[in-house]
């Protein structure tokens, strides 16, 4: 009974072994074996890397966040405007209006070659002139009123500063503005301009709105920390004006985003899309040139999750590629052996005869 059972089990063997003396090793078989081993090792490393790598899954849901701030990271260069005249202003739909923001905003003075020659945290001239100037986003920022101009009086320090700014313009000074704005999580805008200046001071410095060159380079503009694969469409944007002036407006749609790493770490941030519009100065315009960023928030939040493929999936793919390679190299070896046999047999017969 035991012998019969063993015989039945042996009959089920799908991999019968040939006797050692029946095996015939060839050079072509060795070559195919080496090629097969190299291919299988390469495919194994590829599959291992594929298994260890992560992929992302995107999910969308309604944004339920309330009462949080929206961080705006800016890094821009104005090659034709000195730091003394630039101000960063923000206004949102809740009515909050901040002029010449200096919290976490830095200004770097640049020479005509773009090299840093000084650092400023706030602009003394702009800050001083805010006591004489009312900023209104919806109306004209500078009204050309002759009565108001004649009523203005300048102290000696302001006059000296105006001379310094004029000299900076002559020398081709520019300014790099960078830092972070923390604004309320509602629609609004922020803009960088000379609007913080008193109209009389601005007129004395530039001699008219058409002479304000708001050419700019956006090195970085983002609404939160970065995560793998994020693309900020305004990064490295260059807009240079020649013999003209006007207002740039960037309309931004902010999409709340959460990035979840495989380690369970969660990074709350934002993506955005943008369209832009340039309005050249006209003779009858009373507005002064500026660079506006008008943003609105999407009601949909995007969750991006990192995930890794299962080990079972890895084993399945590994068996498929290695087994397939082994089978193909086996067939290639048999074909080569038969080909060599076909070539050598006629030669052997010829020699015997």
PLY file of the C-alpha trace (Angstrom):
ply
format ascii 1.0
element vertex 353
property float x
property float y
property float z
element edge 352
property int vertex1
property int vertex2
end_header
0.00 0.00 0.00
2.86 2.35 0.99
4.79 1.51 -2.18
1.74 2.16 -4.35
1.16 5.57 -2.70
4.79 6.57 -3.29
4.51 5.53 -6.92
1.37 7.61 -7.38
3.11 10.64 -5.86
6.12 10.15 -8.17
3.81 10.02 -11.16
2.57 13.51 -10.22
6.09 14.96 -10.51
5.99 17.71 -13.18
9.76 18.18 -13.10
11.38 14.78 -13.79
15.18 14.63 -13.47
17.36 13.11 -16.16
20.40 11.07 -15.31
23.66 13.02 -15.17
25.21 11.06 -18.06
22.23 11.94 -20.26
22.78 15.68 -19.92
24.71 17.40 -22.69
26.18 20.84 -21.99
26.97 23.15 -24.90
28.62 26.52 -25.41
25.46 27.93 -26.91
23.53 26.81 -23.81
26.08 28.54 -21.58
25.76 31.76 -23.59
21.97 31.70 -23.38
22.15 30.93 -19.63
24.41 33.95 -18.98
22.12 36.20 -21.02
19.08 34.85 -19.15
20.69 35.43 -15.74
21.57 39.03 -16.66
18.02 39.68 -17.91
16.43 38.12 -14.82
18.71 40.07 -12.46
17.83 43.32 -14.26
14.12 42.58 -14.15
14.34 41.62 -10.48
15.98 44.95 -9.56
13.41 46.81 -11.64
10.51 45.03 -9.94
12.06 45.59 -6.50
12.41 49.31 -7.18
8.83 49.40 -8.48
7.60 47.70 -5.30
9.55 50.01 -2.97
8.39 53.17 -4.76
5.15 54.90 -3.83
2.31 56.18 -5.96
-0.33 58.81 -5.23
-4.10 58.58 -5.10
-6.18 61.75 -5.49
-9.48 62.23 -3.67
-11.81 65.22 -3.65
-14.24 66.39 -0.99
-15.94 69.55 0.25
-13.58 71.91 2.08
-14.72 72.11 5.72
-11.92 74.30 7.07
-12.95 77.46 8.88
-11.15 80.21 10.70
-7.68 79.36 9.43
-5.16 81.73 7.88
-3.87 81.44 4.35
-0.06 81.70 4.05
1.23 83.38 0.90
4.92 82.96 0.15
6.28 85.57 -2.24
9.71 86.05 -3.77
9.80 88.68 -6.51
12.29 91.04 -8.12
11.46 94.51 -9.44
14.53 95.46 -11.51
13.38 99.05 -12.18
11.98 100.18 -8.81
13.99 100.95 -5.64
12.94 99.39 -2.35
12.14 102.81 -0.85
9.05 103.26 -3.02
7.64 99.73 -3.01
4.88 98.65 -0.66
2.96 95.39 -0.21
-0.74 95.98 0.42
-3.53 93.46 1.05
-7.30 93.60 1.21
-9.91 90.84 1.53
-13.66 90.48 1.25
-14.11 90.66 5.01
-13.08 94.31 4.83
-9.65 93.86 6.35
-7.24 96.25 4.65
-3.53 96.37 5.38
-1.23 98.88 3.74
2.55 98.46 3.43
2.70 95.11 5.17
6.04 94.65 6.87
5.42 91.56 9.01
7.67 88.80 7.71
8.36 90.80 4.53
11.91 91.72 3.55
13.28 93.94 0.82
16.71 93.50 -0.70
18.27 96.42 -2.56
19.75 95.38 -5.90
22.15 97.21 -8.15
21.75 97.43 -11.92
23.41 94.00 -12.27
20.99 92.34 -9.85
23.50 91.97 -7.01
22.39 92.61 -3.41
23.67 95.90 -1.96
21.48 96.25 1.12
18.59 94.90 3.18
15.47 96.67 4.43
12.74 95.32 6.67
10.36 98.24 6.10
10.45 101.29 3.89
10.84 104.47 5.91
9.65 106.71 3.11
6.52 104.71 2.40
5.71 104.35 6.10
6.16 108.09 6.69
3.97 109.09 3.79
1.09 106.85 4.93
0.16 109.53 7.42
-0.72 111.81 4.49
-2.19 109.33 2.04
-5.48 107.40 2.08
-5.34 104.17 0.11
-8.47 103.05 -1.76
-8.39 99.89 -3.91
-11.65 100.44 -5.75
-10.99 104.09 -6.58
-8.02 105.87 -8.11
-4.97 105.46 -5.93
-3.54 108.86 -6.92
-5.88 111.73 -7.75
-4.27 114.60 -9.55
-5.61 117.41 -7.37
-3.67 120.65 -7.73
-5.14 122.08 -4.52
-3.91 119.16 -2.43
-0.45 119.31 -4.02
0.04 122.94 -3.05
-1.16 122.29 0.48
1.44 119.55 1.01
4.57 120.48 2.87
7.66 118.32 3.03
10.14 118.24 5.85
13.85 118.13 5.22
14.23 114.39 5.86
11.56 113.56 3.27
13.22 115.82 0.72
16.52 114.09 1.33
14.87 110.72 0.90
13.32 111.85 -2.39
16.76 112.87 -3.62
18.11 109.48 -2.56
15.33 107.65 -4.44
15.90 109.72 -7.57
19.56 108.85 -7.41
18.67 105.17 -6.99
16.47 105.36 -10.09
19.31 107.00 -12.01
21.70 104.26 -10.87
19.26 101.57 -12.02
18.56 100.14 -8.58
16.00 97.38 -8.19
14.39 95.56 -5.30
13.75 91.98 -4.31
10.67 91.47 -2.13
10.28 88.19 -0.29
8.57 86.80 2.76
5.23 85.43 3.92
1.82 87.06 4.17
-0.68 85.54 6.59
-4.13 86.55 5.37
-7.62 85.43 6.28
-9.00 82.43 4.45
-11.37 84.45 2.28
-11.15 85.87 -1.21
-9.04 88.98 -1.56
-5.99 90.43 -3.21
-2.53 91.67 -2.45
-0.49 93.93 -4.64
2.98 95.39 -4.84
3.15 98.97 -6.04
4.05 102.58 -5.23
0.53 103.19 -3.87
1.90 103.67 -0.38
3.49 106.96 -1.44
1.82 110.31 -1.07
0.71 111.57 -4.47
2.91 114.65 -4.27
5.96 112.60 -3.33
5.26 110.07 -6.10
4.84 112.87 -8.63
8.14 114.43 -7.59
9.98 111.12 -7.84
8.59 109.73 -11.09
7.20 112.78 -12.87
4.00 110.90 -13.75
2.44 107.45 -13.60
3.72 106.53 -17.08
7.28 106.55 -15.76
6.62 103.84 -13.17
8.06 100.63 -14.58
6.55 97.61 -12.81
8.61 95.03 -14.70
8.99 92.03 -12.43
10.28 88.50 -12.06
8.31 86.04 -9.91
10.85 83.61 -8.51
8.35 81.88 -6.24
4.68 82.32 -5.39
2.95 79.66 -3.33
0.10 79.29 -0.87
1.62 76.86 1.59
4.44 74.36 2.02
5.63 72.31 -0.93
5.03 68.60 -1.40
6.40 66.09 -3.96
5.10 66.80 -7.45
3.60 70.24 -6.78
3.75 72.74 -9.63
3.32 76.44 -8.95
2.46 77.95 -12.36
3.87 81.41 -11.61
7.34 80.28 -10.56
10.10 81.80 -12.73
7.65 84.10 -14.52
9.30 87.13 -16.14
7.42 90.22 -17.33
9.64 93.03 -18.59
8.24 96.30 -19.97
10.03 98.48 -22.51
8.98 102.09 -23.13
5.55 101.50 -21.63
3.83 101.01 -18.31
0.65 99.52 -16.97
-0.94 97.21 -14.44
-0.50 93.46 -14.23
-3.33 91.40 -12.76
-3.03 87.73 -11.89
-6.35 85.99 -11.20
-5.67 83.00 -8.97
-7.95 80.12 -7.99
-6.62 78.50 -4.82
-7.41 74.81 -4.28
-7.01 73.57 -0.67
-4.85 70.46 -0.63
-3.72 67.85 1.89
-0.73 65.66 1.17
-0.55 62.44 3.21
2.83 60.74 3.24
3.22 56.96 3.54
4.54 57.66 7.06
1.09 59.12 7.96
2.49 62.67 8.11
-0.07 65.19 6.82
0.94 68.44 5.09
-1.87 70.99 4.70
-1.16 73.26 1.74
-2.75 74.72 -1.40
-2.44 74.38 -5.15
-3.57 77.08 -7.55
-4.30 77.88 -11.16
-3.85 81.32 -12.67
-4.78 83.55 -15.58
-3.17 86.93 -16.19
-4.13 90.24 -17.71
-2.08 93.32 -18.55
-3.66 96.75 -18.82
-1.38 99.34 -20.46
-1.42 102.93 -19.25
-3.53 105.38 -21.23
-3.37 109.16 -21.29
-6.60 109.63 -19.34
-5.81 106.99 -16.69
-5.43 108.25 -13.14
-4.46 104.92 -11.64
-0.80 104.19 -10.99
0.84 100.97 -12.24
0.92 97.96 -9.91
1.13 94.18 -9.83
-2.08 92.65 -8.47
-2.68 89.11 -7.28
-6.42 88.52 -6.94
-7.17 85.18 -5.31
-10.30 83.18 -4.59
-10.66 79.84 -2.81
-12.21 76.72 -4.26
-14.89 75.00 -2.12
-13.36 71.63 -3.02
-10.32 70.24 -1.22
-7.96 67.70 -2.79
-6.41 64.93 -0.70
-3.31 63.28 -2.13
-2.27 60.02 -0.48
0.98 58.14 -0.89
0.47 54.39 -1.13
2.70 51.38 -1.72
1.90 48.24 -3.71
1.19 45.06 -1.76
3.84 42.38 -1.26
1.55 39.82 -2.95
1.43 42.08 -6.00
5.25 42.21 -5.98
5.58 38.40 -5.78
3.04 37.92 -8.58
4.87 40.28 -10.94
8.24 38.80 -9.98
7.12 35.26 -10.75
5.66 36.38 -14.06
8.75 38.16 -15.34
11.29 35.65 -14.03
9.28 32.64 -15.15
8.68 34.21 -18.56
12.37 34.96 -18.97
13.31 31.41 -17.97
10.84 29.93 -20.45
11.98 32.16 -23.31
15.69 31.44 -22.70
14.87 27.70 -22.60
13.17 27.88 -25.99
16.03 29.95 -27.37
18.53 27.35 -26.15
16.62 24.51 -27.86
16.40 26.43 -31.12
20.10 27.22 -31.08
20.98 23.60 -30.27
18.88 22.29 -33.16
20.33 24.89 -35.50
23.88 23.96 -34.57
23.00 20.27 -34.88
21.55 20.83 -38.35
24.68 22.66 -39.46
27.22 20.20 -38.03
25.53 16.90 -39.11
25.94 17.40 -42.89
29.61 18.27 -42.33
30.15 15.08 -40.34
28.59 12.97 -43.11
30.76 14.63 -45.73
33.96 13.90 -43.75
33.00 10.19 -43.29
32.29 9.73 -46.98
0 1
1 2
2 3
3 4
4 5
5 6
6 7
7 8
8 9
9 10
10 11
11 12
12 13
13 14
14 15
15 16
16 17
17 18
18 19
19 20
20 21
21 22
22 23
23 24
24 25
25 26
26 27
27 28
28 29
29 30
30 31
31 32
32 33
33 34
34 35
35 36
36 37
37 38
38 39
39 40
40 41
41 42
42 43
43 44
44 45
45 46
46 47
47 48
48 49
49 50
50 51
51 52
52 53
53 54
54 55
55 56
56 57
57 58
58 59
59 60
60 61
61 62
62 63
63 64
64 65
65 66
66 67
67 68
68 69
69 70
70 71
71 72
72 73
73 74
74 75
75 76
76 77
77 78
78 79
79 80
80 81
81 82
82 83
83 84
84 85
85 86
86 87
87 88
88 89
89 90
90 91
91 92
92 93
93 94
94 95
95 96
96 97
97 98
98 99
99 100
100 101
101 102
102 103
103 104
104 105
105 106
106 107
107 108
108 109
109 110
110 111
111 112
112 113
113 114
114 115
115 116
116 117
117 118
118 119
119 120
120 121
121 122
122 123
123 124
124 125
125 126
126 127
127 128
128 129
129 130
130 131
131 132
132 133
133 134
134 135
135 136
136 137
137 138
138 139
139 140
140 141
141 142
142 143
143 144
144 145
145 146
146 147
147 148
148 149
149 150
150 151
151 152
152 153
153 154
154 155
155 156
156 157
157 158
158 159
159 160
160 161
161 162
162 163
163 164
164 165
165 166
166 167
167 168
168 169
169 170
170 171
171 172
172 173
173 174
174 175
175 176
176 177
177 178
178 179
179 180
180 181
181 182
182 183
183 184
184 185
185 186
186 187
187 188
188 189
189 190
190 191
191 192
192 193
193 194
194 195
195 196
196 197
197 198
198 199
199 200
200 201
201 202
202 203
203 204
204 205
205 206
206 207
207 208
208 209
209 210
210 211
211 212
212 213
213 214
214 215
215 216
216 217
217 218
218 219
219 220
220 221
221 222
222 223
223 224
224 225
225 226
226 227
227 228
228 229
229 230
230 231
231 232
232 233
233 234
234 235
235 236
236 237
237 238
238 239
239 240
240 241
241 242
242 243
243 244
244 245
245 246
246 247
247 248
248 249
249 250
250 251
251 252
252 253
253 254
254 255
255 256
256 257
257 258
258 259
259 260
260 261
261 262
262 263
263 264
264 265
265 266
266 267
267 268
268 269
269 270
270 271
271 272
272 273
273 274
274 275
275 276
276 277
277 278
278 279
279 280
280 281
281 282
282 283
283 284
284 285
285 286
286 287
287 288
288 289
289 290
290 291
291 292
292 293
293 294
294 295
295 296
296 297
297 298
298 299
299 300
300 301
301 302
302 303
303 304
304 305
305 306
306 307
307 308
308 309
309 310
310 311
311 312
312 313
313 314
314 315
315 316
316 317
317 318
318 319
319 320
320 321
321 322
322 323
323 324
324 325
325 326
326 327
327 328
328 329
329 330
330 331
331 332
332 333
333 334
334 335
335 336
336 337
337 338
338 339
339 340
340 341
341 342
342 343
343 344
344 345
345 346
346 347
347 348
348 349
349 350
350 351
351 352
